[in-house]
């Protein structure tokens, strides 16, 4: 089954290459009839954009899976745990203090802020009694709202609201050659997540169980925090917020394949890439020649799926 899914994702990537305001025909390209401008659009914009969509989709889906293992809750992902909002606060800090900072440095600052925000979220979870599984995403959403409010206040104070609004939209139309390569760092981290998949699976069963099996729970938690924070920062710096992706894909794959990350992580990465490609294609064609950002499309799909999970959980409890 994996090969047909891989072929479908490749097909979506090929469709993504030839969908846009400028009509670049694959027939003209392969027959040699395409002009220089068509080649420039394809190589400088469409190919980097498609690669960025694949890397961001797979990375955020896997980051969401790791967060769910760390928090031991299916309703958690970077956009419902304050991680994304913390990365945004880091981006605002860079814009205020050193706007000309290199991209890699911006990513490191955003990663440091997102790591701090995620660690704060997990600390709050350990400090309060959780009588309901729904309390975990509620705490994350409230923490994210507080961080977002602080970010908005300072952005308003220093006249940067427009810049922050562009960052928050999850828009891949700004991705060009030379502006997406940092996402290969996210790809390397997803490989690291796959290598450590068995450890994350055991850590997801709790600290006591992990320690009894001889696993260093604290080190696995730290590794998970680093992977989640770095992947989130890479995507935020490149294209902005991509919400709910880490909620939708891991839950769907888990319903079908269970919680063994060694077996399910390749599927999660592949499905995350395919979902982002589909949402981007929809955003490009639904109101052509204008584009709807991927973040907006995913926000609609993700919120509906979140409600489905909540209603399903309530019905099972009843």
VOBAVEX-463707 format. One record per residue: x, y, z of N, C-alpha, C in turn; residue in one letter. Coordinates in steps of 0.2 Angstrom, whole numbers, padded with zeros to 4 digits, always signed. Example, Ala and Ser with C-alpha at 12.3 -4.5 7.8 and 13.67 -1.06 7.14 Angstrom:
2
+0066-0028+0039+0062-0022+0039+0066-0016+0039a+0064-0011+0035+0068-0005+0036+0064+0000+0039s
//
This chain:
318
+0004-0006+0000+0000+0000+0000+0004+0006+0000x+0010+0006+0003+0015+0012+0003+0017+0014-0004x+0018+0010-0008+0020+0012-0015+0015+0016-0019x+0008+0014-0019+0003+0018-0022+0002+0025-0019x+0003+0025-0012+0002+0031-0009+0008+0036-0010x+0014+0033-0011+0020+0037-0013+0019+0039-0020x+0016+0035-0025+0015+0037-0032+0010+0043-0032x+0005+0042-0028+0000+0048-0027+0003+0054-0025x+0007+0054-0020+0010+0060-0018+0015+0063-0023x+0018+0059-0027+0023+0061-0033+0018+0065-0038x+0012+0062-0039+0008+0064-0044+0005+0071-0042x+0004+0072-0035+0002+0078-0033+0007+0084-0033x+0013+0081-0032+0019+0086-0033+0020+0088-0040x+0019+0084-0045+0019+0086-0052+0014+0090-0054x+0008+0089-0051+0002+0094-0053+0004+0101-0050x+0007+0101-0044+0009+0107-0041+0013+0111-0045x+0018+0108-0049+0023+0111-0053+0019+0115-0059x+0013+0113-0061+0010+0116-0067+0004+0120-0065x+0003+0121-0059-0003+0125-0057-0001+0132-0055x-0004+0137-0057-0002+0144-0055-0005+0149-0060x-0003+0155-0058-0006+0161-0062-0003+0160-0069x+0004+0159-0070+0007+0158-0077+0006+0151-0079x+0003+0150-0085+0002+0144-0088+0008+0141-0091x+0011+0136-0087+0017+0133-0089+0015+0125-0091x+0015+0124-0097+0013+0117-0099+0018+0112-0099x+0017+0106-0097+0022+0101-0097+0023+0099-0104x+0018+0099-0108+0020+0097-0115+0024+0102-0119x+0024+0109-0117+0029+0113-0120+0035+0112-0117x+0036+0110-0111+0042+0109-0107+0046+0103-0110x+0042+0098-0111+0046+0092-0114+0047+0092-0121x+0043+0096-0125+0044+0097-0132+0049+0102-0134x+0051+0106-0129+0056+0111-0130+0053+0118-0132x+0046+0118-0132+0043+0124-0134+0042+0130-0129x+0044+0128-0123+0044+0133-0117+0049+0138-0118x+0047+0144-0117+0052+0150-0117+0056+0151-0111x+0060+0156-0111+0065+0157-0105+0061+0159-0099x+0056+0163-0100+0052+0165-0094+0048+0159-0091x+0046+0154-0095+0042+0148-0092+0047+0144-0088x+0053+0143-0090+0059+0140-0087+0061+0143-0080x+0061+0150-0081+0063+0153-0075+0057+0153-0069x+0051+0153-0071+0045+0152-0066+0046+0145-0063x+0047+0140-0068+0047+0133-0065+0053+0132-0060x+0059+0134-0062+0065+0133-0058+0066+0137-0052x+0064+0144-0053+0065+0148-0047+0059+0149-0042x+0053+0146-0045+0047+0147-0040+0043+0140-0039x+0041+0137-0045+0037+0131-0044+0041+0125-0041x+0047+0124-0043+0051+0118-0040+0052+0119-0033x+0055+0125-0031+0056+0126-0024+0050+0126-0020x+0045+0129-0022+0038+0129-0018+0036+0122-0017x+0036+0118-0022+0034+0111-0021+0038+0107-0016x+0045+0108-0017+0049+0105-0012+0048+0107-0005x+0047+0114-0004+0045+0116+0002+0039+0114+0005x+0034+0113+0001+0027+0110+0003+0028+0103+0006x+0032+0099+0002+0033+0092+0004+0037+0092+0011x+0042+0095+0011+0047+0095+0017+0043+0098+0023x+0039+0104+0022+0035+0106+0028+0030+0102+0030x+0026+0099+0025+0021+0094+0027+0023+0088+0031x+0028+0085+0029+0031+0079+0032+0033+0081+0039x+0037+0086+0039+0040+0088+0045+0035+0090+0051x+0030+0094+0049+0025+0096+0054+0021+0090+0056x+0020+0086+0052+0016+0080+0054+0019+0076+0059x+0026+0075+0057+0030+0071+0062+0031+0074+0069x+0032+0081+0068+0033+0085+0074+0026+0084+0079x+0021+0084+0075+0014+0084+0079+0014+0077+0083x+0016+0072+0079+0016+0065+0082+0021+0065+0088x+0026+0068+0088+0031+0067+0094+0028+0071+0099x+0025+0077+0098+0022+0081+0103+0016+0077+0107x+0012+0073+0103+0007+0069+0106+0010+0064+0110x+0016+0061+0108+0019+0056+0113+0022+0059+0119x+0025+0065+0118+0027+0068+0124+0022+0070+0129x+0016+0073+0127+0011+0075+0131+0006+0070+0133x+0007+0064+0129+0002+0058+0130-0005+0060+0129x-0006+0064+0124-0013+0066+0122-0014+0067+0115x-0019+0065+0112-0020+0065+0105-0023+0072+0102x-0024+0076+0106-0027+0083+0104-0021+0088+0104x-0015+0086+0105-0009+0091+0105-0005+0091+0099x-0003+0097+0097+0001+0097+0091+0004+0105+0092x+0009+0106+0088+0012+0113+0089+0008+0119+0089x+0002+0119+0085-0002+0125+0085-0007+0124+0091x-0008+0119+0095-0012+0119+0100-0008+0118+0107x-0002+0120+0107+0002+0119+0113+0007+0125+0114x+0006+0130+0110+0010+0136+0111+0016+0136+0108x+0018+0131+0104+0025+0130+0101+0025+0135+0095x+0020+0135+0091+0020+0140+0085+0020+0147+0087x+0016+0149+0092+0015+0155+0095+0022+0158+0098x+0025+0153+0101+0032+0155+0104+0037+0156+0098x+0037+0152+0093+0041+0154+0087+0040+0160+0084x+0033+0162+0084+0031+0169+0082+0034+0174+0086x+0034+0173+0093+0037+0178+0097+0044+0179+0096x+0048+0173+0094+0055+0174+0092+0056+0177+0086x+0052+0176+0081+0052+0180+0075+0051+0188+0076x+0047+0189+0080+0046+0197+0082+0052+0199+0085x+0055+0196+0090+0061+0198+0093+0066+0199+0088x+0067+0195+0083+0072+0196+0078+0071+0202+0074x+0064+0203+0072+0063+0209+0068+0064+0215+0072x+0063+0215+0079+0064+0221+0083+0072+0223+0084x+0076+0217+0085+0083+0218+0088+0087+0218+0082x+0087+0213+0077+0092+0212+0072+0088+0210+0066x+0084+0214+0062+0081+0212+0056+0085+0210+0050x+0091+0211+0050+0095+0209+0045+0099+0202+0047x+0097+0199+0052+0100+0193+0054+0099+0188+0048x+0105+0183+0047+0104+0178+0042+0098+0173+0044x+0096+0170+0039+0090+0165+0040+0091+0160+0045x+0097+0157+0045+0099+0152+0049+0099+0154+0056x+0101+0160+0057+0101+0163+0064+0094+0165+0066x+0089+0167+0062+0082+0168+0063+0079+0161+0065x+0081+0156+0062+0078+0149+0063+0080+0147+0070x+0087+0148+0072+0089+0146+0079+0086+0150+0084x+0084+0157+0083+0081+0161+0088+0074+0158+0089x+0070+0157+0083+0063+0155+0084+0063+0148+0087x+0068+0144+0086+0068+0137+0089+0069+0138+0096x+0074+0142+0098+0075+0143+0106+0068+0145+0109x+0064+0150+0106+0058+0152+0109+0053+0147+0109x+0053+0143+0103+0048+0138+0103+0049+0132+0108x+0056+0131+0109+0058+0126+0114+0056+0128+0121x+0057+0134+0122+0055+0137+0129+0047+0137+0130x+0043+0138+0125+0036+0138+0125+0034+0131+0126x+0037+0126+0122+0034+0119+0123+0036+0117+0130x+0042+0118+0132+0044+0116+0139+0040+0119+0144x+0038+0125+0144+0033+0128+0148+0026+0125+0148x+0024+0123+0142+0017+0119+0142+0018+0113+0145x+0023+0109+0144+0024+0102+0147+0024+0103+0155x+0028+0108+0157+0028+0110+0164+0022+0111+0168x+0018+0115+0164+0011+0117+0167+0007+0110+0167x+0007+0106+0162+0004+0100+0162+0006+0095+0168x+0012+0095+0170+0014+0092+0176+0012+0095+0183x+0010+0101+0183+0009+0105+0189+0002+0105+0190x-0003+0104+0186-0010+0104+0187-0013+0097+0186x-0019+0096+0190-0022+0090+0190-0027+0090+0183x-0026+0085+0179-0029+0084+0173-0035+0079+0174x-0041+0082+0175-0047+0077+0176-0050+0075+0170x-0048+0078+0164-0051+0077+0158-0045+0077+0153x-0046+0073+0148-0041+0073+0142-0041+0079+0138x-0047+0082+0138-0048+0089+0135-0045+0095+0138x-0043+0094+0144-0039+0099+0148-0033+0101+0145x-0029+0096+0142-0023+0097+0139-0023+0102+0133x-0027+0100+0128-0027+0105+0123-0030+0112+0125x-0034+0112+0130-0037+0118+0132-0031+0123+0135x-0027+0119+0139-0021+0123+0142-0016+0125+0137x-0015+0121+0132-0011+0123+0126-0014+0129+0122x-0020+0129+0121-0023+0135+0117-0023+0141+0121x-0024+0140+0128-0024+0146+0132-0017+0149+0133x-0012+0145+0133-0005+0147+0133-0003+0150+0127x-0005+0147+0121-0004+0150+0115-0007+0157+0114x-0013+0158+0116-0017+0164+0116-0013+0169+0120x-0011+0168+0126-0007+0173+0130-0001+0175+0126x+0003+0170+0123+0009+0172+0120+0008+0176+0114x+0002+0174+0110+0000+0178+0104-0002+0185+0106x-0005+0186+0112-0007+0192+0114-0001+0197+0115x+0004+0194+0118+0010+0198+0120+0014+0199+0113x+0014+0195+0108+0017+0196+0102+0013+0202+0098x+0006+0201+0098+0002+0206+0095+0003+0213+0098x+0004+0213+0105+0005+0220+0108+0011+0223+0106x+0017+0220+0106+0023+0223+0104+0023+0224+0096x+0020+0220+0092+0020+0221+0085+0016+0227+0084x+0010+0229+0088+0007+0235+0087+0011+0241+0089x+0014+0240+0095+0018+0245+0098+0023+0248+0093x+0026+0243+0089+0032+0245+0085+0030+0245+0078x+0024+0245+0076+0021+0245+0069+0023+0240+0065x+0023+0233+0068+0025+0227+0064+0019+0223+0063x+0013+0225+0064+0007+0221+0063+0006+0218+0056x+0008+0222+0051+0007+0219+0044+0012+0214+0043x+0018+0214+0046+0023+0209+0045+0021+0203+0048x+0019+0203+0054+0017+0198+0058+0011+0194+0055x+0006+0198+0052+0000+0195+0049+0003+0191+0043x+0008+0194+0039+0010+0190+0033+0013+0183+0036x+0017+0184+0041+0020+0177+0044+0015+0172+0046x+0009+0175+0049+0004+0170+0052+0000+0167+0047x+0000+0168+0040-0004+0166+0036-0003+0159+0033x+0004+0157+0034+0006+0150+0031+0006+0150+0023x+0009+0155+0020+0008+0157+0013+0015+0154+0010x+0014+0149+0005+0020+0147+0002+0021+0150-0005x+0017+0155-0006+0019+0159-0013+0025+0163-0012x+0027+0164-0006+0033+0168-0006+0040+0164-0006x+0039+0158-0007+0045+0153-0007+0048+0153-0014x+0054+0155-0014+0058+0155-0020+0065+0152-0019x+0068+0150-0025+0075+0147-0024+0079+0152-0020x+0083+0149-0015+0087+0152-0011+0083+0154-0004x+0077+0153-0003+0073+0155+0003+0070+0149+0006x+0071+0143+0004+0067+0137+0007+0072+0132+0009x+0079+0133+0008+0084+0127+0009+0084+0126+0016x+0082+0130+0021+0083+0128+0028+0078+0123+0030x+0073+0121+0025+0069+0116+0027+0072+0109+0026x+0078+0109+0023+0082+0102+0023+0084+0101+0030x+0085+0106+0034+0086+0104+0041+0080+0101+0045x+0074+0103+0043+0068+0099+0046+0068+0092+0043x+0070+0091+0037+0070+0084+0034+0075+0080+0038x+0081+0083+0039+0086+0079+0043+0083+0077+0050x+0080+0082+0053+0077+0080+0060+0071+0075+0059x+0068+0075+0054+0063+0069+0053+0066+0063+0053x+0072+0062+0049+0076+0056+0049+0078+0054+0056x+0080+0059+0060+0082+0058+0067+0076+0055+0071x+0070+0058+0070+0064+0056+0073+0063+0048+0072x+0064+0046+0065+0063+0039+0063+0068+0035+0067x+0074+0037+0067+0079+0033+0070+0078+0032+0078x+0075+0037+0081+0073+0036+0088+0066+0034+0089x+0062+0032+0084+0055+0030+0084+0053+0026+0090x+0057+0020+0091+0056+0016+0096+0056+0019+0103x+0061+0023+0104+0062+0027+0111+0056+0031+0112x+0053+0035+0107+0047+0039+0107+0041+0035+0109x+0041+0029+0106+0035+0025+0107+0035+0023+0114x+0041+0021+0117+0041+0019+0124+0040+0025+0129x+0043+0030+0127+0042+0036+0131+0034+0038+0132x+0031+0037+0126+0024+0039+0126+0020+0035+0131x+0022+0030+0134+0019+0026+0139+0020+0028+0146x+0024+0034+0147+0024+0037+0154+0032+0036+0156x+0033+0040+0161+0040+0040+0164+0041+0034+0168x+0037+0032+0172+0038+0026+0176+0039+0020+0172x+0035+0019+0167+0035+0013+0162+0042+0013+0159x+0044+0019+0156+0050+0020+0152+0056+0018+0157x+0056+0021+0163+0062+0020+0167+0063+0012+0169x+0057+0009+0170+0057+0002+0171+0060-0002+0166x+0060+0000+0160+0063-0003+0154+0070-0001+0153x+0072+0004+0157+0079+0006+0156+0080+0012+0152x+0075+0015+0150+0075+0021+0145+0076+0027+0149x+0081+0031+0147+0082+0038+0150+0077+0043+0147x+0071+0043+0151+0065+0047+0149+0067+0054+0148x+0071+0057+0152+0073+0064+0152+0076+0066+0145x+0081+0061+0143+0085+0062+0137+0080+0062+0131x+0076+0057+0131+0071+0056+0126+0066+0062+0125x+0064+0065+0131+0060+0071+0131+0064+0077+0128x+0070+0078+0130+0074+0083+0127+0075+0082+0120x+0076+0076+0117+0077+0075+0110+0071+0077+0107x+0065+0075+0109+0059+0077+0106+0057+0084+0106x+0059+0087+0112+0058+0095+0112+0062+0098+0106x+0069+0096+0106+0073+0099+0101+0070+0098+0094x+0068+0092+0092+0065+0090+0085+0059+0094+0084x+0055+0094+0089+0048+0098+0088+0050+0106+0087x+0054+0108+0091+0056+0116+0091+0059+0117+0084x+0064+0114+0082+0068+0115+0076+0064+0114+0070x+0060+0109+0070+0056+0108+0064+0050+0114+0063x+0047+0116+0069+0042+0121+0069+0046+0128+0067x+0052+0129+0070+0055+0135+0068+0057+0136+0060x+0059+0130+0058+0061+0130+0050+0055+0132+0046x+0049+0129+0048+0043+0130+0044+0041+0137+0045x+0041+0139+0051+0038+0146+0052+0043+0151+0049x+0049+0151+0049+0054+0155+0046+0053+0155+0038x+0051+0149+0035+0051+0149+0028+0044+0151+0026x+0039+0149+0029+0032+0150+0026+0027+0153+0031x+0028+0152+0037+0023+0155+0042+0020+0149+0046x+0014+0150+0048+0010+0145+0052+0007+0140+0048x+0008+0134+0049+0004+0128+0046+0000+0125+0051x-0006+0127+0052-0010+0124+0058-0013+0117+0057x-0014+0114+0063-0018+0108+0063-0015+0102+0059x-0009+0103+0056-0007+0097+0052-0005+0091+0056x-0001+0093+0062+0001+0088+0067-0005+0085+0071x-0011+0088+0070-0016+0085+0073-0020+0080+0069x-0021+0082+0062-0025+0078+0058-0021+0072+0056x-0015+0072+0053-0012+0066+0050-0010+0061+0055x-0007+0063+0061-0006+0057+0066-0012+0053+0068x-0017+0057+0069-0023+0054+0072-0026+0049+0067x-0026+0051+0060-0029+0047+0055-0025+0041+0054x-0018+0042+0054-0014+0036+0053-0014+0031+0059x-0015+0034+0065-0015+0030+0071-0021+0026+0071x-0027+0029+0069-0033+0025+0069-0032+0019+0064x-0028+0019+0059-0027+0014+0054-0022+0009+0056x-0016+0012+0059-0010+0008+0060-0008+0007+0067x-0011+0010+0072-0009+0010+0079-0003+0015+0080x+0000+0014+0086+0005+0019+0089+0012+0017+0088x+0013+0011+0085+0020+0010+0084+0024+0014+0079x+0028+0019+0081+0031+0024+0077+0035+0022+0072x+0039+0016+0073+0043+0013+0068+0039+0012+0062x+0033+0009+0063+0029+0007+0057+0025+0013+0054x+0023+0018+0058+0018+0023+0056+0022+0029+0054x+0028+0031+0056+0031+0037+0054+0032+0038+0047x+0034+0033+0043+0034+0035+0035+0027+0037+0033x+0022+0033+0035+0016+0035+0033+0014+0042+0035x+0015+0044+0041+0014+0051+0043+0017+0056+0039x+0023+0055+0038+0027+0060+0034+0024+0060+0027x+0023+0055+0024+0020+0054+0017+0013+0058+0017x+0009+0056+0022+0002+0059+0022+0002+0066+0023x+0007+0068+0027+0007+0076+0029+0009+0080+0023x+0014+0077+0019+0016+0080+0013+0010+0080+0008x+0007+0075+0007+0001+0075+0002-0004+0079+0004x-0006+0080+0011-0011+0084+0013-0010+0092+0012x-0003+0094+0013-0001+0101+0012-0001+0102+0004x+0001+0097+0000+0000+0098-0007-0007+0099-0010x-0011+0095-0007-0018+0096-0009-0021+0102-0007x-0020+0105-0001-0022+0111+0002-0019+0117-0002x-0013+0116-0004-0010+0122-0008-0013+0122-0015x-0014+0116-0018-0017+0116-0025-0024+0119-0025x-0028+0117-0019-0035+0120-0019-0035+0128-0018x-0030+0130-0014-0029+0137-0013-0027+0141-0019x-0024+0138-0024-0022+0141-0030-0027+0141-0035x-0032+0136-0035-0037+0135-0040-0044+0138-0038x-0045+0138-0032-0052+0140-0030-0054+0147-0031x-0049+0151-0031-0051+0158-0033-0045+0161-0037x-0043+0157-0042-0038+0160-0047-0041+0166-0051x-0036+0171-0052-0029+0170-0051-0026+0172-0044x-0030+0173-0040-0028+0175-0033-0027+0168-0029x-0023+0168-0024-0022+0162-0020-0024+0163-0013x-0027+0157-0010-0028+0157-0003-0023+0153+0000x-0020+0156+0006-0014+0153+0009-0016+0146+0011x-0010+0142+0011-0011+0135+0014-0014+0135+0021x-0011+0140+0025-0013+0140+0032-0021+0141+0033x-0024+0145+0028-0031+0146+0029-0035+0140+0027x-0033+0136+0022-0036+0130+0020-0036+0125+0025x-0029+0124+0028-0028+0119+0033-0032+0121+0040x-0033+0127+0041-0036+0130+0047-0044+0127+0047x-0047+0128+0041-0054+0126+0040-0054+0118+0041x-0050+0114+0037-0050+0107+0037-0048+0105+0045x-0043+0108+0048-0041+0106+0054-0046+0107+0060x-0049+0113+0059-0054+0114+0064-0060+0109+0064x-0062+0108+0058-0068+0103+0057-0066+0096+0060x-0059+0094+0059-0057+0088+0061-0056+0088+0069x-0054+0093+0071-0054+0094+0079-0061+0093+0082x-0066+0096+0079-0072+0095+0081-0075+0088+0081x-0073+0085+0076-0075+0078+0075-0071+0074+0080x-0065+0075+0082-0062+0071+0087-0065+0073+0094x-0067+0079+0095-0070+0081+0102-0077+0077+0102x-0081+0077+0097-0088+0074+0097-0087+0067+0097x-0082+0064+0094-0081+0057+0094-0079+0055+0101x-0075+0058+0104-0073+0057+0111-0078+0057+0116x-0083+0062+0115-0088+0063+0120-0093+0057+0119x-0094+0055+0112-0099+0050+0111-0096+0043+0114x-0090+0042+0114-0087+0036+0117-0087+0036+0124x-0086+0042+0127-0087+0042+0135-0094+0041+0137x-0099+0044+0133-0106+0043+0135-0108+0036+0134x
//
